[in-house]
Amino acid sequence: MPYLFSYGTLQQEEVQLSIFDRKVKGAPDTLIGYVIAGVRINNPGVVGISGKEFHPIARKTGAFNHRIPGTVFEVTEEELKHSDSYEVDAYKRVETVLASGKSAWVYVEA
């Protein structure tokens, strides 16, 4: 099963229940080479699920000392597709290696 790293709203229980139809258990981990920025969400469905108009977004710097803490989840391929439909065009899904050494998908600035 694939890993999915979240530093934002995918960590919220209500978002997980809406997207995955279950609460997803995860473990703390860190995304390396990125900093947090913000993005305004104009999709009313996404705002309705998250309860937030502004979401964090990971902006790549490539600097080893730039790190974003978050949670890594083990999800199914189907759940990964569901999370794709939740994320707006400002994000793209990329595969990366986390501080733990796990290879995981993460949504970053497009």
PyMOL commands that set and color helices and strands:
alter all, ss='L'
color gray80, all
select helices_A, chain A and resi 9-11+13-20+44-50+77-86
alter helices_A, ss='H'
color red, helices_A
select strands_A, chain A and resi 3-6+26-32+34-40+54-60+67-74+91-97+103-109
alter strands_A, ss='S'
color yellow, strands_A
deselect
rebuild
show_as cartoon
